[in-house]
Structure formats: C-alpha cells, structure tokens
Amino acid sequence: MRVLLMDRVCGKSAPMIQRNLRFNKIVFAFALLCFGVSARGQNGAGINDTARLLAGIPVTGPLASFTESAGWQAHAAALDKAWKTKEYFQLGPIATWMSSHAAEYYGYPGTMYYMFSGPDFLYAYAFFPNANTYILAGLEPVGQVPDLSRMNPDALNANLGALRDSMSTLLITHYFVTKEMKSELNRENFGGTLPILYVFLARLGCTVLDTTYVHSPAEGVKIAFSHGGGSQTLYYFKTDLSGGNSPFLHWCAARGPGVSLIKAASYLMHGEGFSGVRDFLLEHSSFIVQDDSGIPLRAFNKNWALEFYGRFIPHGEKFGKFDQQALAEIYHRNPPPPELGFAFGYWWQAERGLLILARRK
C-alpha cells in the first residue's frame, strides 16, 4: 500500500524514517489513520484497467488474458446489452432533457450532492456530468477490489456474476434495492460499492486515476477520475444520515454550496428523523432535482421556485401514506406535460415518471 509520509504527521514532527524500522512502522500506521490509504498499490494491473475489466471493456497489459475466457466474454456481452438499453432509454434522454430544461445546471462545474445514493454514481453523472466534486452517501459498505492479476479465471468469473447481480435492478429499472444488494455487497472479493463505482466510471468513458480510502468524516472512498479533460473527484461515504447535524454534514458544508439529486429516497426526509440532511440540502443547494420521495413540498419556502414535470400517480400500498395532497392538487389543477421521456423515481415506466426542479431564487 502506498501512503503519503510527510515531515509532519498530523501536526507532530516525524524524524527521518530510515533511522529506525520500528519507528517507521509506527509512523506508517499513524499515517493510515490520518490520511487514508491509496488503492493504487493494491492492484499491480492498475486501477483503470481493473475498472475496465470489471465493466466488460477490453484491456491490454497484465489483465488481457482474462478477456480470452468464455466467462469474461459472456460478462462483457451482458453488460454491453444492458448498457445500450440504459443509454437509449435513460442516459441519452436525461442529457437531452437537462440540456433543454436546466442547461445552466447540466454544465454546473461545482459540488454535487447525492444523499441516499448508495453506489448510484450513474445518475449523478447523467444529470450533472461536469461537477468537479461528487459526494454520495448511503448505508452500503465501501468494499474493495482485490488484485485481479492474482485471481484465477474461475474465481473472477464467479465474482463477475455476483457483480452483475448487484447491479441488475438499477440496470433494468433505475434505482438500487438495498435488500437485494446486501448479500452481494458483503462478498469477500468484490464486496461493497467500490466495484460498482468502477463499472459505472468505466462505462461512462471515464479514466480512473487514483483511489484512496478515507476515514473522516466517515468511512469512505475518494476516486480521482477524468473524462476528456481535467480531473474530477468522486466521494462515497458509508454513513447514517438520520438525526440532526453531524460531522459528515459539517464536512459537506465546507465543500460549499452545490446542486443536489434526490431519487428513490424512501420518503425519509418527510419525517423529522432525517431533518438534519433535509435542512442541509435546503441550505446548501442552489438547485435540486428530485422525485416525490425527496424533500416534501411543505419544506420549500418562498426562496424556492418549483417546476413540475411528468405525471403524479399515487403509489398505493408501499408508499401510499406519503402521497402529498398538495402535490396531487398541483398536478390535477395544472397538469404539466405528461411524459418526461425517461423513467424517474420509483416508477420504472417512462410514462409514469415524476420530476421536480427546485431553483433557489
């Protein structure tokens, strides 16, 4: 593992590490706690090639031999098919829609917040492809990706199948189901969100530059990547967003105001148990894209201008108690254009999607 060792570690003077091997080990361990661990040295094949291989994209170098196996080729074919469908029905239409309805934010270069996201970087990037910093948060574990160059083909193929299973709901519909992901995200090899993030980055045409595990303000991972230009940064944090203000939200506030996406958020912010994250988003967002499971209408004050798109359809048994009468009246009194052209929220059919744009005045 590669760790940055500095003359001063967390404010304390550190002698030259060559003097004493024992002291060097102590400094090394202390540095892990202070600065986090880079994943670059964990994979001799290179992080970007690892991401591409997991995403079913051909590679050269140490991992090229894996692409000759029938198992990997079947994995690549399955992801190729799923991705083409995703681009046609979701990613392309979202880009077109945002360009015409919120062009100034579609190209937004600042910080992008996506709370309750899990590993769904795919939609964060679809709505805001030019953000310089993406901050995602959820309860799913961070996970890891082992050195694939040391894995035998049979083990790799078994893990690739599990990886596809963990992404299947999002690729077929457009959101993760946490219960369905739990067994796959806790696997020993391709566990957690990191391998899924790698797949999305590679499939979106991004180059993974560096990955670092971080421990503050919560357990997480920081991924530096590029896409046809300058470097961008993706953070994912495993953290409980319930309660009031928290060290995590304090850390986010230091990143400055930004734009936010809220999708399939289980109506958590409709109650006071998640008032802290709700208030944070309202205070630190200049623009919010959400479905009806995000921030309730009653929480938006006169400083916000709201725009409504798609169709309002009651959820029935699963989320029926959260149906907002005020929202239903808006759609009944002045129906917006009936279709977005893509599915959004908990409905997987495009003709049922509902989307709300909130702009700070």
C-alpha positions in Angstrom: 0.0 0.0 0.0 1.2 3.5 -0.8 0.9 6.1 1.9 2.0 9.7 1.8 4.6 10.2 4.6 5.3 13.9 5.5 7.8 15.6 7.7 4.9 16.4 9.9 2.2 13.8 10.6 -1.0 15.4 11.9 1.0 18.3 13.4 3.8 16.2 15.1 7.4 16.2 13.9 8.5 12.9 12.3 12.2 12.0 12.2 13.7 10.6 9.0 12.0 7.2 8.7 15.3 5.5 7.7 16.6 5.9 11.2 14.6 3.2 12.8 12.4 0.5 11.2 10.3 0.1 14.3 9.5 3.8 14.4 8.9 3.8 10.7 6.1 1.2 11.2 4.5 3.3 13.9 4.5 6.4 11.6 3.1 4.3 8.8 0.2 3.1 10.9 -0.4 6.6 12.2 -0.4 8.0 8.7 -3.1 5.5 7.7 -5.4 6.9 10.3 -4.6 10.5 9.4 -4.5 10.5 5.6 -6.2 7.3 4.3 -4.9 4.6 2.1 -4.4 4.7 -1.6 -5.6 1.7 -3.5 -3.1 2.2 -6.3 -0.5 -0.1 -4.9 -3.1 -2.8 -4.1 -3.5 -3.7 -7.8 -0.4 -4.3 -9.9 -2.6 -4.3 -13.0 -3.5 -0.6 -12.5 -6.8 0.8 -11.3 -8.2 1.9 -14.7 -7.5 -1.5 -16.3 -9.2 -3.1 -13.3 -12.3 -0.8 -13.7 -12.4 -1.6 -17.4 -12.2 -5.3 -16.9 -15.0 -5.3 -14.3 -17.1 -3.2 -16.8 -16.6 -5.8 -19.6 -14.4 -3.5 -21.6 -11.3 -5.0 -23.3 -7.9 -4.2 -21.7 -4.2 -4.7 -22.5 -1.4 -5.5 -20.2 -1.4 -7.9 -17.2 -5.2 -8.4 -17.3 -5.6 -9.0 -21.1 -5.5 -12.8 -20.7 -8.8 -12.7 -18.7 -10.6 -11.3 -21.7 -10.0 -14.5 -23.6 -12.1 -16.6 -21.3 -15.7 -17.5 -22.2 -16.9 -16.3 -18.8 -15.5 -12.8 -19.1 -16.8 -12.6 -22.7 -20.3 -13.5 -21.5 -20.0 -10.9 -18.8 -18.9 -8.3 -21.4 -21.8 -9.2 -23.7 -24.3 -9.0 -20.9 -23.1 -5.5 -19.8 -22.9 -4.3 -23.4 -26.6 -5.2 -23.9 -27.7 -3.7 -20.6 -25.7 -0.5 -21.2 -27.0 0.0 -24.7 -30.5 -0.2 -23.3 -29.6 2.1 -20.5 -28.2 4.7 -22.8 -31.2 4.6 -25.1 -34.0 4.7 -22.5 -32.3 6.7 -19.7 -28.9 8.4 -20.1 -29.5 9.9 -23.6 -33.0 11.2 -22.8 -31.8 12.7 -19.5 -29.0 14.5 -21.2 -31.4 15.9 -23.8 -34.0 16.9 -21.2 -31.5 18.6 -18.9 -29.9 20.5 -21.8 -33.3 22.0 -22.7 -34.8 22.5 -19.2 -31.8 23.3 -17.0 -28.8 23.9 -19.2 -27.1 26.2 -16.7 -27.0 23.4 -14.2 -26.4 20.5 -16.5 -23.0 22.0 -17.1 -22.5 23.0 -13.5 -18.8 22.8 -12.5 -19.1 22.8 -8.7 -20.0 20.4 -6.0 -22.8 17.8 -6.5 -24.6 16.2 -3.5 -26.5 12.9 -3.8 -27.7 11.7 -0.4 -29.3 8.2 0.0 -27.5 7.3 -3.2 -25.7 4.0 -2.5 -23.3 3.3 -5.3 -25.5 5.1 -7.9 -22.9 7.3 -9.5 -24.6 6.6 -12.8 -27.4 9.0 -12.3 -25.3 11.6 -10.5 -23.2 11.8 -13.7 -26.2 11.6 -16.0 -27.8 14.8 -14.5 -24.6 16.7 -13.7 -21.6 15.4 -15.9 -19.4 18.4 -15.3 -19.3 18.6 -11.5 -15.8 18.8 -10.1 -16.8 17.0 -6.9 -19.4 14.4 -6.4 -20.4 13.5 -2.8 -22.5 10.3 -2.5 -23.7 8.8 0.8 -25.6 5.8 1.9 -25.6 2.8 4.2 -23.9 0.4 1.8 -20.4 -0.7 2.7 -17.4 0.8 0.9 -15.9 -2.5 0.0 -12.8 -3.3 -2.0 -11.4 -4.7 -5.2 -8.5 -7.2 -4.9 -5.5 -7.5 -7.2 -7.2 -9.2 -10.2 -3.8 -10.2 -11.7 -3.5 -12.7 -8.8 -7.1 -14.1 -9.2 -7.7 -17.3 -11.2 -10.2 -17.1 -14.1 -12.8 -19.3 -12.4 -12.8 -17.1 -9.2 -13.0 -13.9 -11.3 -16.0 -15.2 -13.4 -17.9 -16.2 -10.2 -17.3 -12.7 -8.8 -18.3 -11.0 -12.1 -21.6 -12.8 -12.0 -22.3 -11.6 -8.4 -21.3 -8.1 -9.5 -23.9 -8.2 -12.3 -26.5 -9.4 -9.9 -25.8 -6.5 -7.5 -26.4 -4.0 -10.4 -29.3 -5.8 -12.1 -32.2 -3.8 -10.6 -30.6 -0.4 -11.4 -29.7 -1.5 -14.9 -33.2 -2.9 -15.6 -35.0 -0.1 -13.8 -33.2 2.9 -12.4 -32.6 2.5 -8.7 -31.0 0.1 -6.3 -33.0 -2.0 -3.9 -30.9 -2.1 -0.7 -32.3 -5.5 0.4 -31.4 -7.1 -2.9 -27.9 -5.7 -2.7 -27.0 -6.8 0.8 -25.9 -10.4 0.1 -23.8 -9.4 -2.9 -22.2 -6.3 -1.3 -20.9 -8.3 1.6 -19.0 -10.7 -0.6 -15.3 -11.3 0.3 -13.8 -10.3 -3.0 -16.0 -7.8 -4.9 -17.8 -6.5 -1.9 -19.3 -3.1 -1.3 -19.8 -0.1 -3.6 -16.3 0.3 -5.0 -16.5 -2.3 -7.8 -19.9 -0.9 -8.9 -18.5 2.6 -8.9 -15.6 1.3 -11.1 -18.1 -0.3 -13.6 -20.1 2.9 -13.9 -17.0 5.1 -14.3 -15.5 2.9 -17.0 -18.8 2.5 -18.9 -19.3 6.3 -18.8 -15.9 6.7 -20.6 -14.1 8.0 -17.5 -10.5 7.1 -16.7 -9.8 6.2 -13.1 -6.7 8.0 -11.9 -6.5 7.1 -8.2 -8.5 5.6 -5.4 -8.0 6.4 -1.7 -9.8 5.0 1.3 -10.7 7.8 3.8 -11.8 7.6 7.4 -13.1 11.2 8.0 -15.8 12.4 8.3 -16.9 8.8 7.9 -15.7 5.6 6.3 -15.4 6.2 2.6 -13.5 6.2 -0.6 -12.2 9.0 -2.8 -11.8 8.4 -6.5 -10.0 10.8 -8.8 -11.0 10.4 -12.5 -11.0 12.3 -15.7 -13.2 12.4 -18.8 -11.8 14.2 -21.8 -10.2 16.9 -19.7 -9.4 17.9 -16.2 -9.6 15.7 -13.1 -12.9 15.2 -11.2 -13.4 13.7 -7.8 -16.0 11.2 -6.5 -16.5 10.6 -2.8 -18.7 7.8 -1.4 -19.3 7.7 2.3 -21.0 4.9 4.3 -22.9 6.9 6.9 -26.2 7.1 8.7 -28.0 10.2 7.6 -30.6 10.1 10.3 -30.7 12.6 13.2 -29.7 16.3 13.2 -26.5 17.9 12.2 -23.5 15.5 12.1 -19.7 15.6 11.4 -20.4 14.3 7.9 -22.8 17.2 7.2 -20.3 19.7 8.7 -17.7 18.3 6.3 -20.1 18.6 3.4 -20.8 22.2 4.3 -17.1 23.0 4.0 -17.3 21.9 0.4 -19.6 24.9 -0.3 -23.0 25.2 -1.9 -23.8 22.9 -4.8 -26.5 21.1 -6.7 -28.4 18.1 -5.5 -30.1 14.9 -6.8 -32.6 13.0 -4.7 -34.1 9.9 -6.2 -35.9 6.9 -4.7 -35.1 8.1 -1.2 -37.9 6.2 0.6 -39.6 9.4 1.7 -37.2 9.5 4.7 -37.0 13.3 4.7 -40.8 13.5 5.1 -40.3 12.8 8.8 -38.3 14.6 11.5 -35.9 11.6 11.8 -33.9 12.9 8.8 -34.4 16.7 9.4 -30.7 17.3 9.5 -29.9 16.1 6.0 -33.1 17.7 4.7 -32.2 21.1 6.2 -28.6 20.7 4.9 -29.8 20.2 1.3 -32.2 23.2 1.5 -29.5 25.4 2.9 -26.6 24.3 0.7 -28.2 23.7 -2.6 -28.8 26.2 -5.3 -30.7 23.7 -7.5 -32.3 20.3 -6.7 -33.6 17.6 -9.0 -35.9 15.2 -7.1 -38.8 12.9 -7.3 -41.7 12.9 -4.8 -39.8 10.7 -2.4 -37.3 13.5 -1.7 -37.9 16.8 0.2 -41.7 17.3 0.9 -43.3 20.4 -0.7 -44.1 21.9 2.7 -40.3 22.3 3.4 -39.7 24.6 0.5 -40.2 28.3 1.4 -40.7 31.4 -0.7 -37.0 31.4 -1.6 -37.5 28.5 -3.9 -39.2 28.3 -7.4 -40.6 24.9 -8.1 -41.2 23.3 -11.5 -43.2 20.1 -12.0 -42.9 17.6 -14.8 -44.2 14.2 -15.7 -47.3 12.6 -14.1 -48.4 12.2 -10.5 -49.6 8.6 -9.8 -50.3 7.5 -6.2 -48.0 4.8 -5.0 -50.7 2.7 -3.3 -49.7 0.2 -0.6 -45.9 0.6 -0.5 -45.6 4.4 -0.1 -49.3 5.4 -0.1 -49.1 7.1 3.3 -46.6 9.6 1.8 -48.7 10.7 -1.1 -48.8 14.5 -0.8 -52.2 16.0 -1.2 -50.7 19.4 -2.2 -48.6 17.7 -4.9 -51.6 15.8 -6.2 -53.6 19.1 -6.4 -50.8 20.8 -8.4 -50.8 18.0 -11.0 -54.6 17.9 -11.1 -55.1 21.7 -11.3 -52.4 22.5 -13.9 -51.1 19.2 -15.4 -47.6 19.6 -16.8 -46.5 17.8 -20.0 -47.4 14.2 -19.3 -44.1 12.4 -20.1 -40.5 13.2 -19.4 -39.2 10.8 -22.0 -37.5 8.7 -19.3 -38.4 6.9 -16.1 -37.7 8.6 -12.8 -38.4 7.9 -9.2 -39.9 4.6 -8.1 -41.8 4.1 -11.3 -39.8 2.2 -13.9 -42.1 3.0 -16.8 -41.3 6.2 -18.7 -44.9 7.3 -18.9 -45.2 7.4 -15.1 -42.1 9.4 -14.2 -42.4 12.4 -11.9 -39.7 15.0 -11.6 -39.5 18.3 -9.7 -36.9 21.0 -10.3 -36.3 23.4 -7.3 -34.3 26.5 -8.1 -33.2 28.9 -5.4 -34.4 32.4 -6.3 
